[in-house]
């Protein structure tokens, strides 16, 4: 069961990355919801297993997954900040150009 969850998580991650690269945000949102449900299932599996070897394996995978999500979050935050900065520059440039045209018309 744990191998099945891990492979499904991996497939969802790959599909999510592909959807984000293609800027298909609706699909990405659906995949994120599926991933959250699967992660809950994974956590339940870790807490319910009595096999110490399997539990250690699952916890190691969980730690690697947590690190992966932290890196992904950092990358997305950097991209979001870059887009915000670019949008602000465009907004300021537009406002500046509009103000320039308005001043020019009044002369």
C-alpha positions in Angstrom: 0.0 0.0 0.0 2.8 2.4 0.9 4.5 1.8 -2.4 1.3 2.5 -4.2 0.8 5.8 -2.3 4.4 6.8 -3.1 4.1 6.1 -6.8 0.7 7.9 -7.0 2.3 10.9 -5.2 5.2 10.9 -7.7 2.8 10.7 -10.6 0.8 13.6 -9.2 3.9 15.7 -8.6 5.1 15.1 -12.2 1.6 16.0 -13.6 1.5 19.1 -11.3 4.9 20.4 -12.5 3.8 19.8 -16.1 0.5 21.7 -15.6 2.3 24.6 -13.9 4.9 24.8 -16.8 2.0 24.9 -19.3 0.3 27.5 -17.1 -2.8 25.3 -16.8 -3.8 26.6 -13.4 -7.2 24.9 -13.2 -5.6 21.5 -13.7 -2.9 22.4 -11.3 -5.5 23.3 -8.6 -7.2 19.9 -9.1 -4.0 18.0 -8.9 -3.0 19.9 -5.8 -6.3 18.9 -4.1 -5.7 15.3 -5.1 -2.2 15.5 -3.7 -3.4 16.9 -0.4 -5.9 14.0 -0.1 -3.1 11.5 -0.9 -0.8 13.2 1.6 -3.4 12.8 4.3 -3.7 9.1 3.4 0.1 8.9 3.5 0.3 10.4 7.0 -2.5 8.1 8.2 -0.6 5.2 6.9 2.6 6.3 8.7 0.8 6.6 12.0 -1.2 3.4 11.7 1.7 1.0 10.7 3.2 -1.2 13.4 6.1 -2.5 11.2 9.1 -0.4 12.4 11.0 -1.0 9.2 8.2 0.2 7.0 7.5 3.1 9.4 11.1 4.2 9.1 11.0 3.9 5.3 7.8 5.9 5.2 9.2 8.6 7.5 12.3 8.9 5.4 10.2 9.4 2.3 8.0 11.9 4.2 11.2 13.9 5.2 12.4 13.9 1.6 9.0 15.0 0.4 8.9 17.8 3.0 12.3 19.0 1.8 11.1 18.8 -1.8 8.0 20.9 -1.0 10.1 23.4 0.8 12.3 23.9 -2.3 9.3 24.0 -4.5 7.6 26.6 -2.3 10.8 28.7 -2.3 11.1 28.5 -6.1 7.4 29.4 -6.5 7.8 32.3 -4.1 10.8 33.6 -6.0 8.8 33.4 -9.3 5.8 35.1 -7.8 8.0 37.9 -6.4 9.6 38.4 -9.8 6.2 38.5 -11.6 4.9 41.0 -9.0 8.0 43.2 -9.5 7.6 43.1 -13.3 3.9 43.9 -12.9 4.7 46.9 -10.7 7.3 48.1 -13.2 4.7 47.9 -16.0 2.1 49.6 -13.8 4.6 52.4 -13.0 5.7 52.7 -16.6 2.1 52.9 -17.7 1.3 55.5 -15.1 4.3 57.5 -16.0 3.6 57.3 -19.7 0.0 58.3 -19.1 1.0 61.2 -16.9 3.5 62.3 -19.6 0.8 62.2 -22.3 -1.6 64.1 -20.1 1.0 66.9 -19.3 1.9 67.0 -23.0 -1.7 67.5 -24.0 -2.1 70.4 -21.5 0.8 72.4 -23.0 
